C-alpha cells in the first residue's frame, strides 16, 4: 500500500523537477541495528525489469525488487514530516518482529 502522504510528497518532488516521472525505489538490505534495513531512493522512472514490481497510486510509482518484496509485503509506504527530519518510511510491516526507534531497520519474522 502507498499512503496519501507518500503520494503527495512524490508529486511535490516531481513538480520541483519540472514534472519529471519520478519513482521511489525501496530495497531491503542486511544491516542496521536490527538485522535488516530499508533504503529509499528517488529515481527517474524507467521500464521495470523482470525482477521489479511497480506499485502505482494517483500516477506516482513505487518500485520494489523480487528480493525485497517478501520483506515488506502487506506493509504501507508512508512519508513522515517531523521537526528535525522528513523521510519515507515503511509502517505496519507484518513481516517484522521488531524495529529500531528510527524506523529504518527491522528484524524479520
Backbone atoms as SQL, in Angstrom:
CREATE TABLE atoms (id INTEGER PRIMARY KEY, chain TEXT, resi INTEGER, resn TEXT, atom TEXT, x REAL, y REAL, z REAL);
INSERT INTO atoms VALUES
  (1, 'A', 1, 'UNK', 'N', 0.844, -1.187, 0.000),
  (2, 'A', 1, 'UNK', 'CA', 0.000, 0.000, 0.000),
  (3, 'A', 1, 'UNK', 'C', 0.882, 1.241, 0.000),
  (4, 'A', 2, 'UNK', 'N', 0.371, 2.271, -0.610),
  (5, 'A', 2, 'UNK', 'CA', 1.073, 3.555, -0.661),
  (6, 'A', 2, 'UNK', 'C', 0.144, 4.595, -0.040),
  (7, 'A', 3, 'UNK', 'N', 0.631, 5.293, 0.978),
  (8, 'A', 3, 'UNK', 'CA', -0.215, 6.265, 1.682),
  (9, 'A', 3, 'UNK', 'C', -0.419, 7.525, 0.852),
  (10, 'A', 4, 'UNK', 'N', -1.464, 8.263, 1.205),
  (11, 'A', 4, 'UNK', 'CA', -1.731, 9.543, 0.541),
  (12, 'A', 4, 'UNK', 'C', -0.589, 10.534, 0.774),
  (13, 'A', 5, 'UNK', 'N', 0.025, 10.491, 1.963),
  (14, 'A', 5, 'UNK', 'CA', 1.153, 11.403, 2.252),
  (15, 'A', 5, 'UNK', 'C', 2.358, 11.076, 1.375),
  (16, 'A', 6, 'UNK', 'N', 2.584, 9.792, 1.128),
  (17, 'A', 6, 'UNK', 'CA', 3.677, 9.381, 0.242),
  (18, 'A', 6, 'UNK', 'C', 3.415, 9.887, -1.178),
  (19, 'A', 7, 'UNK', 'N', 2.199, 9.705, -1.651),
  (20, 'A', 7, 'UNK', 'CA', 1.827, 10.176, -2.991),
  (21, 'A', 7, 'UNK', 'C', 2.000, 11.688, -3.088),
  (22, 'A', 8, 'UNK', 'N', 1.537, 12.414, -2.086),
  (23, 'A', 8, 'UNK', 'CA', 1.649, 13.872, -2.105),
  (24, 'A', 8, 'UNK', 'C', 3.107, 14.315, -2.164),
  (25, 'A', 9, 'UNK', 'N', 3.967, 13.668, -1.389),
  (26, 'A', 9, 'UNK', 'CA', 5.389, 14.036, -1.395),
  (27, 'A', 9, 'UNK', 'C', 6.034, 13.714, -2.739),
  (28, 'A', 10, 'UNK', 'N', 5.692, 12.587, -3.337),
  (29, 'A', 10, 'UNK', 'CA', 6.234, 12.257, -4.655),
  (30, 'A', 10, 'UNK', 'C', 5.762, 13.264, -5.708),
  (31, 'A', 11, 'UNK', 'N', 4.524, 13.735, -5.591),
  (32, 'A', 11, 'UNK', 'CA', 4.019, 14.753, -6.518),
  (33, 'A', 11, 'UNK', 'C', 4.793, 16.062, -6.346),
  (34, 'A', 12, 'UNK', 'N', 5.092, 16.424, -5.103),
  (35, 'A', 12, 'UNK', 'CA', 5.877, 17.637, -4.849),
  (36, 'A', 12, 'UNK', 'C', 7.275, 17.521, -5.454),
  (37, 'A', 13, 'UNK', 'N', 7.891, 16.370, -5.298),
  (38, 'A', 13, 'UNK', 'CA', 9.232, 16.147, -5.856),
  (39, 'A', 13, 'UNK', 'C', 9.181, 16.194, -7.378),
  (40, 'A', 14, 'UNK', 'N', 8.191, 15.550, -7.960),
  (41, 'A', 14, 'UNK', 'CA', 8.033, 15.575, -9.413),
  (42, 'A', 14, 'UNK', 'C', 7.865, 17.001, -9.923),
  (43, 'A', 15, 'UNK', 'N', 7.034, 17.773, -9.241),
  (44, 'A', 15, 'UNK', 'CA', 6.791, 19.163, -9.627),
  (45, 'A', 15, 'UNK', 'C', 8.066, 19.993, -9.528),
  (46, 'A', 16, 'UNK', 'N', 8.856, 19.767, -8.477),
  (47, 'A', 16, 'UNK', 'CA', 10.095, 20.529, -8.308),
  (48, 'A', 16, 'UNK', 'C', 11.135, 20.164, -9.364),
  (49, 'A', 17, 'UNK', 'N', 10.937, 19.037, -10.028),
  (50, 'A', 17, 'UNK', 'CA', 11.845, 18.592, -11.089),
  (51, 'A', 17, 'UNK', 'C', 11.223, 18.803, -12.467),
  (52, 'A', 18, 'UNK', 'N', 10.325, 19.773, -12.548),
  (53, 'A', 18, 'UNK', 'CA', 9.721, 20.111, -13.827),
  (54, 'A', 18, 'UNK', 'C', 8.738, 19.084, -14.351),
  (55, 'A', 19, 'UNK', 'N', 8.103, 18.346, -13.455),
  (56, 'A', 19, 'UNK', 'CA', 7.114, 17.349, -13.862),
  (57, 'A', 19, 'UNK', 'C', 7.725, 16.013, -14.257),
  (58, 'A', 20, 'UNK', 'N', 8.956, 15.779, -13.850),
  (59, 'A', 20, 'UNK', 'CA', 9.629, 14.522, -14.186),
  (60, 'A', 20, 'UNK', 'C', 8.857, 13.327, -13.638),
  (61, 'A', 21, 'UNK', 'N', 8.947, 12.215, -14.346),
  (62, 'A', 21, 'UNK', 'CA', 8.286, 10.985, -13.922),
  (63, 'A', 21, 'UNK', 'C', 9.182, 10.283, -12.911),
  (64, 'A', 22, 'UNK', 'N', 9.047, 10.664, -11.639),
  (65, 'A', 22, 'UNK', 'CA', 9.903, 10.108, -10.589),
  (66, 'A', 22, 'UNK', 'C', 9.283, 8.851, -9.991),
  (67, 'A', 23, 'UNK', 'N', 10.145, 8.020, -9.451),
  (68, 'A', 23, 'UNK', 'CA', 9.699, 6.812, -8.766),
  (69, 'A', 23, 'UNK', 'C', 10.498, 6.682, -7.482),
  (70, 'A', 24, 'UNK', 'N', 9.874, 6.089, -6.480),
  (71, 'A', 24, 'UNK', 'CA', 10.537, 5.797, -5.222),
  (72, 'A', 24, 'UNK', 'C', 10.923, 4.323, -5.244),
  (73, 'A', 25, 'UNK', 'N', 12.223, 4.041, -5.163),
  (74, 'A', 25, 'UNK', 'CA', 12.701, 2.659, -5.126),
  (75, 'A', 25, 'UNK', 'C', 12.952, 2.273, -3.671),
  (76, 'A', 26, 'UNK', 'N', 12.371, 1.140, -3.271),
  (77, 'A', 26, 'UNK', 'CA', 12.564, 0.627, -1.915),
  (78, 'A', 26, 'UNK', 'C', 13.307, -0.700, -2.018),
  (79, 'A', 27, 'UNK', 'N', 14.377, -0.815, -1.242),
  (80, 'A', 27, 'UNK', 'CA', 15.096, -2.081, -1.158),
  (81, 'A', 27, 'UNK', 'C', 15.286, -2.442, 0.314),
  (82, 'A', 28, 'UNK', 'N', 15.417, -3.717, 0.560),
  (83, 'A', 28, 'UNK', 'CA', 15.723, -4.219, 1.897),
  (84, 'A', 28, 'UNK', 'C', 17.095, -4.863, 1.816),
  (85, 'A', 29, 'UNK', 'N', 17.974, -4.445, 2.711),
  (86, 'A', 29, 'UNK', 'CA', 19.340, -4.957, 2.728),
  (87, 'A', 29, 'UNK', 'C', 19.684, -5.441, 4.125),
  (88, 'A', 30, 'UNK', 'N', 20.653, -6.323, 4.212),
  (89, 'A', 30, 'UNK', 'CA', 21.153, -6.735, 5.511),
  (90, 'A', 30, 'UNK', 'C', 21.891, -5.574, 6.151),
  (91, 'A', 31, 'UNK', 'N', 21.705, -5.385, 7.456),
  (92, 'A', 31, 'UNK', 'CA', 22.398, -4.303, 8.155),
  (93, 'A', 31, 'UNK', 'C', 21.470, -3.568, 9.096),
  (94, 'A', 32, 'UNK', 'N', 21.921, -2.433, 9.549),
  (95, 'A', 32, 'UNK', 'CA', 21.144, -1.664, 10.512),
  (96, 'A', 32, 'UNK', 'C', 21.259, -2.281, 11.892),
  (97, 'A', 33, 'UNK', 'N', 20.646, -1.671, 12.849),
  (98, 'A', 33, 'UNK', 'CA', 20.791, -2.154, 14.233),
  (99, 'A', 33, 'UNK', 'C', 19.884, -3.337, 14.546),
  (100, 'A', 34, 'UNK', 'N', 18.965, -3.692, 13.631),
  (101, 'A', 34, 'UNK', 'CA', 18.046, -4.795, 13.908),
  (102, 'A', 34, 'UNK', 'C', 18.185, -5.967, 12.939),
  (103, 'A', 35, 'UNK', 'N', 19.151, -5.930, 12.036),
  (104, 'A', 35, 'UNK', 'CA', 19.375, -7.055, 11.128),
  (105, 'A', 35, 'UNK', 'C', 19.118, -6.747, 9.670),
  (106, 'A', 36, 'UNK', 'N', 18.051, -6.006, 9.375),
  (107, 'A', 36, 'UNK', 'CA', 17.732, -5.593, 8.006),
  (108, 'A', 36, 'UNK', 'C', 17.431, -4.107, 8.026),
  (109, 'A', 37, 'UNK', 'N', 17.639, -3.455, 6.879),
  (110, 'A', 37, 'UNK', 'CA', 17.316, -2.031, 6.807),
  (111, 'A', 37, 'UNK', 'C', 16.636, -1.701, 5.488),
  (112, 'A', 38, 'UNK', 'N', 15.748, -0.735, 5.560),
  (113, 'A', 38, 'UNK', 'CA', 15.071, -0.218, 4.376),
  (114, 'A', 38, 'UNK', 'C', 15.945, 0.865, 3.754),
  (115, 'A', 39, 'UNK', 'N', 16.017, 0.883, 2.427),
  (116, 'A', 39, 'UNK', 'CA', 16.651, 2.014, 1.751),
  (117, 'A', 39, 'UNK', 'C', 15.637, 2.582, 0.760),
  (118, 'A', 40, 'UNK', 'N', 15.625, 3.897, 0.670),
  (119, 'A', 40, 'UNK', 'CA', 14.701, 4.615, -0.201),
  (120, 'A', 40, 'UNK', 'C', 15.523, 5.484, -1.143),
  (121, 'A', 41, 'UNK', 'N', 15.285, 5.343, -2.435),
  (122, 'A', 41, 'UNK', 'CA', 15.988, 6.161, -3.423),
  (123, 'A', 41, 'UNK', 'C', 14.991, 6.703, -4.424),
  (124, 'A', 42, 'UNK', 'N', 15.173, 7.961, -4.788),
  (125, 'A', 42, 'UNK', 'CA', 14.353, 8.578, -5.829),
  (126, 'A', 42, 'UNK', 'C', 15.095, 8.447, -7.138),
  (127, 'A', 43, 'UNK', 'N', 14.369, 8.124, -8.181),
  (128, 'A', 43, 'UNK', 'CA', 14.987, 7.997, -9.496),
  (129, 'A', 43, 'UNK', 'C', 13.974, 8.323, -10.580),
  (130, 'A', 44, 'UNK', 'N', 14.481, 8.571, -11.757),
  (131, 'A', 44, 'UNK', 'CA', 13.590, 8.785, -12.892),
  (132, 'A', 44, 'UNK', 'C', 13.004, 7.433, -13.272),
  (133, 'A', 45, 'UNK', 'N', 11.694, 7.397, -13.461),
  (134, 'A', 45, 'UNK', 'CA', 11.044, 6.131, -13.769),
  (135, 'A', 45, 'UNK', 'C', 11.456, 5.650, -15.146),
  (136, 'A', 46, 'UNK', 'N', 11.741, 4.365, -15.224),
  (137, 'A', 46, 'UNK', 'CA', 12.042, 3.701, -16.483),
  (138, 'A', 46, 'UNK', 'C', 11.313, 2.370, -16.491),
  (139, 'A', 47, 'UNK', 'N', 11.275, 1.763, -17.625),
  (140, 'A', 47, 'UNK', 'CA', 10.585, 0.479, -17.741),
  (141, 'A', 47, 'UNK', 'C', 11.185, -0.528, -16.751),
  (142, 'A', 48, 'UNK', 'N', 10.354, -1.198, -15.954),
  (143, 'A', 48, 'UNK', 'CA', 10.878, -2.132, -14.951),
  (144, 'A', 48, 'UNK', 'C', 11.466, -3.387, -15.597),
  (145, 'A', 49, 'UNK', 'N', 12.428, -3.986, -14.907),
  (146, 'A', 49, 'UNK', 'CA', 12.994, -5.255, -15.357),
  (147, 'A', 49, 'UNK', 'C', 12.096, -6.384, -14.883),
  (148, 'A', 50, 'UNK', 'N', 12.440, -7.614, -15.246),
  (149, 'A', 50, 'UNK', 'CA', 11.612, -8.765, -14.881),
  (150, 'A', 50, 'UNK', 'C', 11.547, -8.990, -13.376),
  (151, 'A', 51, 'UNK', 'N', 12.557, -8.553, -12.645),
  (152, 'A', 51, 'UNK', 'CA', 12.562, -8.799, -11.201),
  (153, 'A', 51, 'UNK', 'C', 12.129, -7.584, -10.387),
  (154, 'A', 52, 'UNK', 'N', 11.430, -6.652, -11.027),
  (155, 'A', 52, 'UNK', 'CA', 10.942, -5.457, -10.330),
  (156, 'A', 52, 'UNK', 'C', 9.419, -5.392, -10.394),
  (157, 'A', 53, 'UNK', 'N', 8.838, -4.887, -9.315),
  (158, 'A', 53, 'UNK', 'CA', 7.388, -4.723, -9.221),
  (159, 'A', 53, 'UNK', 'C', 7.101, -3.239, -9.041),
  (160, 'A', 54, 'UNK', 'N', 6.144, -2.718, -9.800),
  (161, 'A', 54, 'UNK', 'CA', 5.785, -1.304, -9.725),
  (162, 'A', 54, 'UNK', 'C', 4.393, -1.190, -9.131),
  (163, 'A', 55, 'UNK', 'N', 4.291, -0.387, -8.079),
  (164, 'A', 55, 'UNK', 'CA', 3.009, -0.100, -7.436),
  (165, 'A', 55, 'UNK', 'C', 2.697, 1.356, -7.726),
  (166, 'A', 56, 'UNK', 'N', 1.506, 1.626, -8.222),
  (167, 'A', 56, 'UNK', 'CA', 1.169, 2.979, -8.651),
  (168, 'A', 56, 'UNK', 'C', -0.105, 3.449, -7.966),
  (169, 'A', 57, 'UNK', 'N', -0.075, 4.701, -7.534),
  (170, 'A', 57, 'UNK', 'CA', -1.257, 5.333, -6.950),
  (171, 'A', 57, 'UNK', 'C', -1.266, 6.783, -7.408),
  (172, 'A', 58, 'UNK', 'N', -2.360, 7.216, -7.987),
  (173, 'A', 58, 'UNK', 'CA', -2.515, 8.590, -8.485),
  (174, 'A', 58, 'UNK', 'C', -1.347, 9.010, -9.373),
  (175, 'A', 59, 'UNK', 'N', -0.848, 8.087, -10.184),
  (176, 'A', 59, 'UNK', 'CA', 0.232, 8.387, -11.112),
  (177, 'A', 59, 'UNK', 'C', 1.627, 8.337, -10.522),
  (178, 'A', 60, 'UNK', 'N', 1.734, 8.162, -9.205),
  (179, 'A', 60, 'UNK', 'CA', 3.048, 8.086, -8.560),
  (180, 'A', 60, 'UNK', 'C', 3.445, 6.618, -8.402),
  (181, 'A', 61, 'UNK', 'N', 4.732, 6.343, -8.568),
  (182, 'A', 61, 'UNK', 'CA', 5.192, 4.961, -8.625),
  (183, 'A', 61, 'UNK', 'C', 6.188, 4.620, -7.517),
  (184, 'A', 62, 'UNK', 'N', 6.047, 3.386, -7.020),
  (185, 'A', 62, 'UNK', 'CA', 6.983, 2.812, -6.058),
  (186, 'A', 62, 'UNK', 'C', 7.481, 1.509, -6.671),
  (187, 'A', 63, 'UNK', 'N', 8.802, 1.317, -6.662),
  (188, 'A', 63, 'UNK', 'CA', 9.419, 0.134, -7.260),
  (189, 'A', 63, 'UNK', 'C', 10.049, -0.712, -6.155),
  (190, 'A', 64, 'UNK', 'N', 9.790, -2.017, -6.208),
  (191, 'A', 64, 'UNK', 'CA', 10.364, -2.962, -5.248),
  (192, 'A', 64, 'UNK', 'C', 10.875, -4.163, -6.040),
  (193, 'A', 65, 'UNK', 'N', 12.090, -4.624, -5.721),
  (194, 'A', 65, 'UNK', 'CA', 12.642, -5.787, -6.420),
  (195, 'A', 65, 'UNK', 'C', 12.150, -7.087, -5.792),
  (196, 'A', 66, 'UNK', 'N', 12.355, -8.197, -6.518),
  (197, 'A', 66, 'UNK', 'CA', 11.895, -9.520, -6.069),
  (198, 'A', 66, 'UNK', 'C', 12.450, -9.922, -4.707),
  (199, 'A', 67, 'UNK', 'N', 13.712, -9.587, -4.450),
  (200, 'A', 67, 'UNK', 'CA', 14.346, -9.980, -3.194),
  (201, 'A', 67, 'UNK', 'C', 13.732, -9.224, -2.013),
  (202, 'A', 68, 'UNK', 'N', 13.440, -7.952, -2.197),
  (203, 'A', 68, 'UNK', 'CA', 12.917, -7.112, -1.110),
  (204, 'A', 68, 'UNK', 'C', 11.425, -7.303, -0.860),
  (205, 'A', 69, 'UNK', 'N', 10.682, -7.669, -1.881),
  (206, 'A', 69, 'UNK', 'CA', 9.223, -7.730, -1.777),
  (207, 'A', 69, 'UNK', 'C', 8.710, -8.603, -0.624),
  (208, 'A', 70, 'UNK', 'N', 9.231, -9.810, -0.409),
  (209, 'A', 70, 'UNK', 'CA', 8.697, -10.616, 0.702),
  (210, 'A', 70, 'UNK', 'C', 8.900, -9.977, 2.080),
  (211, 'A', 71, 'UNK', 'N', 9.915, -9.129, 2.210),
  (212, 'A', 71, 'UNK', 'CA', 10.188, -8.482, 3.493),
  (213, 'A', 71, 'UNK', 'C', 9.218, -7.343, 3.806),
  (214, 'A', 72, 'UNK', 'N', 8.582, -6.767, 2.764),
  (215, 'A', 72, 'UNK', 'CA', 7.694, -5.625, 3.003),
  (216, 'A', 72, 'UNK', 'C', 6.262, -5.855, 2.518),
  (217, 'A', 73, 'UNK', 'N', 5.995, -7.052, 1.997),
  (218, 'A', 73, 'UNK', 'CA', 4.656, -7.360, 1.501),
  (219, 'A', 73, 'UNK', 'C', 3.626, -7.155, 2.616),
  (220, 'A', 74, 'UNK', 'N', 2.542, -6.453, 2.302),
  (221, 'A', 74, 'UNK', 'CA', 1.497, -6.172, 3.274),
  (222, 'A', 74, 'UNK', 'C', 1.727, -4.906, 4.082),
  (223, 'A', 75, 'UNK', 'N', 2.860, -4.242, 3.854),
  (224, 'A', 75, 'UNK', 'CA', 3.193, -3.005, 4.573),
  (225, 'A', 75, 'UNK', 'C', 2.611, -1.791, 3.862),
  (226, 'A', 76, 'UNK', 'N', 2.774, -0.648, 4.489),
  (227, 'A', 76, 'UNK', 'CA', 2.390, 0.618, 3.863),
  (228, 'A', 76, 'UNK', 'C', 3.627, 1.499, 3.746),
  (229, 'A', 77, 'UNK', 'N', 3.776, 2.131, 2.583),
  (230, 'A', 77, 'UNK', 'CA', 4.837, 3.118, 2.372),
  (231, 'A', 77, 'UNK', 'C', 4.243, 4.469, 2.732),
  (232, 'A', 78, 'UNK', 'N', 4.888, 5.182, 3.636),
  (233, 'A', 78, 'UNK', 'CA', 4.366, 6.446, 4.125),
  (234, 'A', 78, 'UNK', 'C', 5.450, 7.519, 4.024),
  (235, 'A', 79, 'UNK', 'N', 5.054, 8.751, 4.229),
  (236, 'A', 79, 'UNK', 'CA', 6.003, 9.863, 4.324),
  (237, 'A', 79, 'UNK', 'C', 5.713, 10.573, 5.628),
  (238, 'A', 80, 'UNK', 'N', 6.766, 10.799, 6.400),
  (239, 'A', 80, 'UNK', 'CA', 6.612, 11.424, 7.706),
  (240, 'A', 80, 'UNK', 'C', 7.432, 12.703, 7.766),
  (241, 'A', 81, 'UNK', 'N', 6.826, 13.721, 8.319),
  (242, 'A', 81, 'UNK', 'CA', 7.493, 15.011, 8.476),
  (243, 'A', 81, 'UNK', 'C', 7.501, 15.363, 9.955),
  (244, 'A', 82, 'UNK', 'N', 8.709, 15.381, 10.521),
  (245, 'A', 82, 'UNK', 'CA', 8.877, 15.731, 11.924),
  (246, 'A', 82, 'UNK', 'C', 9.642, 17.045, 12.015),
  (247, 'A', 83, 'UNK', 'N', 9.857, 17.510, 13.225),
  (248, 'A', 83, 'UNK', 'CA', 10.572, 18.774, 13.395),
  (249, 'A', 83, 'UNK', 'C', 11.978, 18.742, 12.817),
  (250, 'A', 84, 'UNK', 'N', 12.679, 17.616, 12.984),
  (251, 'A', 84, 'UNK', 'CA', 14.081, 17.592, 12.560),
  (252, 'A', 84, 'UNK', 'C', 14.342, 16.765, 11.308),
  (253, 'A', 85, 'UNK', 'N', 13.333, 16.070, 10.775),
  (254, 'A', 85, 'UNK', 'CA', 13.580, 15.313, 9.552),
  (255, 'A', 85, 'UNK', 'C', 12.291, 15.030, 8.800),
  (256, 'A', 86, 'UNK', 'N', 12.472, 14.806, 7.518),
  (257, 'A', 86, 'UNK', 'CA', 11.394, 14.374, 6.637),
  (258, 'A', 86, 'UNK', 'C', 11.886, 13.098, 5.979),
  (259, 'A', 87, 'UNK', 'N', 11.031, 12.071, 5.935),
  (260, 'A', 87, 'UNK', 'CA', 11.506, 10.828, 5.335),
  (261, 'A', 87, 'UNK', 'C', 10.360, 9.905, 4.929),
  (262, 'A', 88, 'UNK', 'N', 10.653, 9.086, 3.923),
  (263, 'A', 88, 'UNK', 'CA', 9.764, 7.994, 3.580),
  (264, 'A', 88, 'UNK', 'C', 10.008, 6.897, 4.598),
  (265, 'A', 89, 'UNK', 'N', 8.994, 6.101, 4.865),
  (266, 'A', 89, 'UNK', 'CA', 9.161, 5.020, 5.821),
  (267, 'A', 89, 'UNK', 'C', 8.174, 3.905, 5.540),
  (268, 'A', 90, 'UNK', 'N', 8.483, 2.734, 6.067),
  (269, 'A', 90, 'UNK', 'CA', 7.596, 1.576, 5.990),
  (270, 'A', 90, 'UNK', 'C', 6.874, 1.482, 7.330),
  (271, 'A', 91, 'UNK', 'N', 5.549, 1.378, 7.279),
  (272, 'A', 91, 'UNK', 'CA', 4.763, 1.248, 8.501),
  (273, 'A', 91, 'UNK', 'C', 3.909, -0.014, 8.431),
  (274, 'A', 92, 'UNK', 'N', 3.540, -0.509, 9.590),
  (275, 'A', 92, 'UNK', 'CA', 2.665, -1.681, 9.708),
  (276, 'A', 92, 'UNK', 'C', 3.186, -2.869, 8.905),
  (277, 'A', 93, 'UNK', 'N', 4.468, -3.188, 9.091),
  (278, 'A', 93, 'UNK', 'CA', 5.064, -4.309, 8.368),
  (279, 'A', 93, 'UNK', 'C', 4.740, -5.623, 9.084),
  (280, 'A', 94, 'UNK', 'N', 3.888, -6.469, 8.482),
  (281, 'A', 94, 'UNK', 'CA', 3.526, -7.729, 9.130),
  (282, 'A', 94, 'UNK', 'C', 4.663, -8.749, 9.122),
  (283, 'A', 95, 'UNK', 'N', 5.743, -8.466, 8.411),
  (284, 'A', 95, 'UNK', 'CA', 6.881, -9.383, 8.309),
  (285, 'A', 95, 'UNK', 'C', 7.999, -9.024, 9.271),
  (286, 'A', 96, 'UNK', 'N', 7.760, -8.025, 10.111),
  (287, 'A', 96, 'UNK', 'CA', 8.767, -7.543, 11.047),
  (288, 'A', 96, 'UNK', 'C', 8.443, -7.976, 12.460),
  (289, 'A', 97, 'UNK', 'N', 9.439, -8.523, 13.135),
  (290, 'A', 97, 'UNK', 'CA', 9.284, -8.884, 14.550),
  (291, 'A', 97, 'UNK', 'C', 9.438, -7.654, 15.428),
  (292, 'A', 98, 'UNK', 'N', 10.428, -6.824, 15.089),
  (293, 'A', 98, 'UNK', 'CA', 10.681, -5.598, 15.848),
  (294, 'A', 98, 'UNK', 'C', 11.439, -4.636, 14.953),
  (295, 'A', 99, 'UNK', 'N', 11.487, -3.390, 15.359),
  (296, 'A', 99, 'UNK', 'CA', 12.224, -2.392, 14.599),
  (297, 'A', 99, 'UNK', 'C', 12.933, -1.465, 15.571),
  (298, 'A', 100, 'UNK', 'N', 13.898, -0.738, 15.030),
  (299, 'A', 100, 'UNK', 'CA', 14.625, 0.210, 15.885),
  (300, 'A', 100, 'UNK', 'C', 13.800, 1.485, 16.021),
  (301, 'A', 101, 'UNK', 'N', 14.193, 2.343, 16.910),
  (302, 'A', 101, 'UNK', 'CA', 13.420, 3.554, 17.172),
  (303, 'A', 101, 'UNK', 'C', 13.397, 4.511, 15.979),
  (304, 'A', 102, 'UNK', 'N', 14.417, 4.470, 15.126),
  (305, 'A', 102, 'UNK', 'CA', 14.431, 5.381, 13.979),
  (306, 'A', 102, 'UNK', 'C', 13.525, 4.869, 12.857),
  (307, 'A', 103, 'UNK', 'N', 13.136, 3.587, 12.906),
  (308, 'A', 103, 'UNK', 'CA', 12.222, 3.032, 11.924),
  (309, 'A', 103, 'UNK', 'C', 12.862, 2.622, 10.624),
  (310, 'A', 104, 'UNK', 'N', 14.193, 2.731, 10.512),
  (311, 'A', 104, 'UNK', 'CA', 14.819, 2.364, 9.238),
  (312, 'A', 104, 'UNK', 'C', 15.381, 0.947, 9.225),
  (313, 'A', 105, 'UNK', 'N', 15.401, 0.271, 10.370),
  (314, 'A', 105, 'UNK', 'CA', 15.840, -1.113, 10.369),
  (315, 'A', 105, 'UNK', 'C', 14.853, -1.967, 11.157),
  (316, 'A', 106, 'UNK', 'N', 14.897, -3.285, 10.887),
  (317, 'A', 106, 'UNK', 'CA', 13.933, -4.193, 11.500),
  (318, 'A', 106, 'UNK', 'C', 14.511, -5.599, 11.548),
  (319, 'A', 107, 'UNK', 'N', 13.911, -6.434, 12.361),
  (320, 'A', 107, 'UNK', 'CA', 14.240, -7.856, 12.346),
  (321, 'A', 107, 'UNK', 'C', 13.056, -8.583, 11.719),
  (322, 'A', 108, 'UNK', 'N', 13.367, -9.536, 10.842),
  (323, 'A', 108, 'UNK', 'CA', 12.330, -10.261, 10.117),
  (324, 'A', 108, 'UNK', 'C', 11.792, -11.405, 10.957),
  (325, 'A', 109, 'UNK', 'N', 10.534, -11.748, 10.714),
  (326, 'A', 109, 'UNK', 'CA', 9.900, -12.889, 11.411),
  (327, 'A', 109, 'UNK', 'C', 10.453, -14.179, 10.852);
